Amino acid sequence: MGRTRLGRFAAVTVPATLLTAGLGVAMLQGMVGAVLSSADGFTLNSDRITSDGLKARTGAANVAGGNQATIYAETGANTNASGIEVVTPDVTIPLLGSKAHLEVASTDTTIALGLVGLNAKTLTTPNGATLGTTTIGVAQSEAGFANTAADSGYVADGFALTSSSADLPNVNAKAYAITLQSLALDNLSLSVALGN
């Protein structure tokens, strides 16, 4: 009473895991768009992201522990990544008595992302970045941002940046949410890494 045998636990959770993985593979083969979000945040890394447009503004996210000020960015429709890695925060698995996190990665050198919306605590490119024609200080409403639920933190006359193109090497973001119009991969790695 009040206990679940390991066999029964696996019988219940494994099919759900396979279904989730199946949906993930469909998503990653470009059959559907992708929305990844976490109130605890996650790490997003890429060797390089290029786009035919970029706009950024102040944002906000409803996260664990309360609201958080963020960077909200959107790319142009032709956005590609060279390699991508998403690492979730550690969670404690009671059955194992240890921490674990999920890692999703691809080493493809041309990953089509389409339009990208990113809500992040930080976004860094430590080896520099190359932007096309750039306007700094344009109003958010004039930059093309809209006041929608997806664009939390929108202020019509608030600060925004726009650029005609972007080449961002060695991207590292501490993100709360990312929306991808598409995600087409030739190879995919899904793994669980155990911690202490």
C-alpha positions in Angstrom: 0.0 0.0 0.0 1.4 3.4 -1.0 4.3 1.7 -2.8 4.9 1.0 -6.5 7.0 -1.9 -7.7 9.8 -1.0 -10.1 8.3 -3.2 -12.8 5.0 -1.5 -12.6 6.7 1.9 -12.4 8.6 1.1 -15.6 5.4 -0.2 -17.3 3.7 3.1 -16.7 6.6 5.5 -17.4 8.4 3.8 -20.3 5.5 4.1 -22.8 5.0 7.7 -21.9 8.7 8.3 -22.3 8.6 6.6 -25.7 5.6 8.7 -26.8 7.4 11.9 -25.7 10.6 10.8 -27.6 8.5 10.0 -30.7 6.9 13.4 -30.6 10.4 14.9 -30.1 11.8 13.1 -33.1 8.8 14.2 -35.2 9.5 17.8 -34.0 13.2 17.5 -34.7 12.6 16.2 -38.2 10.8 19.4 -39.1 7.3 17.9 -39.0 6.2 20.4 -36.4 7.6 23.6 -34.8 9.1 23.5 -31.3 8.5 25.3 -28.1 10.8 24.6 -25.2 10.2 26.3 -21.8 11.2 25.9 -18.2 10.4 28.0 -15.1 13.8 26.9 -13.8 15.6 27.9 -17.0 17.9 25.8 -19.3 21.2 26.2 -21.1 21.2 26.7 -24.9 24.6 26.4 -26.7 25.4 26.6 -30.4 28.7 26.8 -32.3 27.2 29.5 -34.6 23.8 31.0 -35.3 23.2 33.1 -38.4 20.1 35.0 -39.5 18.8 37.4 -42.0 17.5 39.6 -39.2 17.6 40.2 -35.5 15.6 42.4 -33.1 15.9 42.5 -29.3 14.2 44.3 -26.4 13.7 44.1 -22.7 11.4 41.3 -21.6 10.0 39.4 -18.6 9.4 35.8 -17.7 7.2 34.2 -15.0 9.8 31.8 -13.5 10.4 29.8 -10.4 10.8 32.3 -7.5 8.8 35.1 -9.2 9.1 37.3 -12.3 12.4 37.8 -13.9 13.7 40.6 -16.2 14.9 39.0 -19.5 16.2 39.7 -23.0 13.6 38.9 -25.6 14.9 38.4 -29.1 13.4 37.4 -32.4 15.3 36.4 -35.6 14.5 36.7 -39.3 12.8 33.8 -41.2 16.1 32.5 -42.5 17.9 31.4 -39.4 20.4 28.5 -39.2 22.5 27.0 -36.5 25.7 25.0 -36.6 25.4 22.5 -33.8 22.9 22.9 -31.0 22.7 21.7 -27.4 20.0 22.1 -24.8 20.8 21.1 -21.2 18.0 21.2 -18.6 18.5 21.9 -14.9 19.2 19.0 -12.5 16.3 17.3 -10.8 16.4 14.7 -8.0 15.2 11.3 -9.0 13.8 9.7 -5.8 14.0 6.1 -7.1 17.8 6.5 -7.7 18.5 9.0 -5.0 20.6 11.1 -7.3 20.3 14.1 -9.6 20.0 14.0 -13.3 19.4 16.3 -16.3 18.3 15.9 -19.9 20.6 16.8 -22.8 19.4 17.2 -26.3 22.1 17.8 -29.0 22.9 17.7 -32.6 26.2 18.1 -34.4 24.7 19.0 -37.7 26.4 22.0 -39.3 23.3 23.4 -41.0 20.2 23.3 -38.8 17.2 25.2 -40.2 15.4 27.0 -37.4 13.1 29.4 -39.3 11.8 32.2 -37.1 13.2 32.0 -33.5 11.8 33.7 -30.4 14.0 33.6 -27.4 13.3 34.7 -23.8 16.6 34.5 -21.9 18.3 35.7 -18.7 21.5 36.1 -20.6 22.8 35.7 -24.1 26.5 35.8 -24.8 28.9 35.3 -27.7 32.3 35.5 -26.0 34.2 35.6 -29.3 32.4 38.6 -30.7 29.5 38.9 -33.2 28.8 40.5 -36.6 25.6 42.5 -37.1 24.4 44.1 -40.3 22.8 47.5 -40.5 21.8 48.1 -36.8 19.5 50.6 -35.1 19.9 51.0 -31.4 17.2 52.7 -29.3 14.2 52.3 -31.6 10.8 52.0 -29.9 9.6 48.4 -29.4 6.4 49.2 -31.4 8.5 50.5 -34.3 10.8 47.5 -34.2 7.9 45.2 -35.0 7.2 43.7 -31.6 3.6 43.1 -30.6 1.9 43.3 -27.3 1.0 39.6 -26.9 1.2 36.9 -24.2 4.2 35.5 -25.9 5.9 38.9 -25.8 5.7 39.4 -22.0 7.4 42.6 -20.9 6.4 44.5 -24.0 6.4 48.3 -23.6 5.4 50.2 -26.8 7.8 53.1 -26.4 10.5 51.0 -24.6 14.1 50.4 -25.9 14.7 47.9 -28.7 17.5 47.0 -31.1 17.1 45.9 -34.8 19.7 44.6 -37.2 19.4 43.5 -40.9 21.5 40.4 -40.2 23.4 38.5 -37.5 26.3 36.2 -37.3 26.7 34.9 -33.7 29.5 32.5 -33.0 29.8 30.4 -29.8 26.3 31.3 -28.5 25.5 30.6 -24.9 22.2 31.4 -23.4 20.5 30.9 -20.0 17.0 30.7 -21.4 13.5 30.4 -20.0 11.7 29.8 -23.3 12.5 29.3 -27.0 10.1 29.0 -29.9 11.4 27.6 -33.2 9.3 27.7 -36.4 11.0 24.5 -37.6 13.8 22.2 -36.6 15.2 19.9 -39.2 18.1 17.6 -38.1 20.0 14.7 -39.7 21.3 13.5 -36.3 19.9 13.8 -32.8 21.2 12.8 -29.4 18.8 12.5 -26.4 20.4 11.5 -23.2 20.0 11.6 -19.4 23.2 12.6 -17.5 23.4 11.6 -13.8 25.0 14.0 -11.3 25.8 13.9 -7.7 
